[in-house]
Amino acid sequence: MRKWAGKIKVLGPISDRQMLATAFPKDAPALRNEFNAYLSELKASGFYDRLVDKYYPGIRRFFPEYFAKTH
């Protein structure tokens, strides 16, 4: 939105709120565990927050309950 400031106007939510998740095959618990370890490392290092802020600026205003938690 900042990229095109003054050029477009959004009058309301673009879509309804959606719940999303990462999914893995039931027969791949090792893959899920590796992903969870990787995600935990990203969050602990602060890199996850930097990615969120870079690619989804302003998201913390729309989902404060999610970002209020420690991730």
C-alpha positions in Angstrom: 0.0 0.0 0.0 2.8 2.4 0.8 4.4 1.7 -2.6 1.3 3.2 -4.4 0.3 5.8 -1.8 -2.0 8.3 -3.3 -2.6 6.2 -6.4 -5.1 3.6 -5.0 -7.7 3.7 -2.3 -9.0 0.6 -0.4 -12.3 1.3 1.3 -12.4 -1.9 3.4 -10.9 -5.3 3.9 -9.9 -6.9 0.6 -11.0 -10.3 1.9 -12.4 -11.8 5.1 -10.0 -12.9 7.8 -8.5 -16.2 7.0 -6.8 -18.8 9.2 -3.7 -20.2 7.5 -1.3 -22.9 8.6 1.6 -24.9 7.4 0.7 -28.5 6.5 2.7 -31.7 6.3 1.9 -35.2 5.2 1.0 -37.4 8.2 3.8 -39.8 7.2 6.5 -37.0 7.4 6.9 -36.2 11.1 10.6 -35.6 10.6 9.9 -32.9 8.0 7.4 -31.2 10.4 9.9 -31.4 13.2 12.7 -29.9 11.1 10.3 -27.1 10.0 9.3 -26.3 13.6 13.0 -26.2 14.6 13.8 -23.9 11.7 10.8 -21.6 12.5 11.8 -21.5 16.2 15.3 -20.4 15.2 14.0 -17.7 12.9 11.8 -16.4 15.7 14.5 -16.5 18.4 17.0 -14.7 16.2 14.5 -11.9 15.4 14.7 -12.7 11.6 11.1 -13.8 11.5 9.9 -10.4 12.8 12.1 -8.6 10.2 10.7 -10.6 7.4 7.1 -9.9 8.6 7.8 -6.2 8.8 9.5 -6.1 5.4 6.8 -8.1 3.5 3.7 -7.2 5.5 4.1 -3.7 6.8 1.3 -2.6 9.0 0.1 -6.2 9.7 0.7 -5.8 13.4 -2.1 -3.2 13.5 -4.5 -5.7 11.9 -3.6 -8.7 14.0 -2.4 -7.3 17.3 -3.5 -10.4 19.2 -1.2 -12.6 17.2 1.8 -10.4 17.5 1.3 -9.6 21.2 2.3 -13.2 21.9 5.9 -14.2 22.2 6.9 -16.1 19.1 
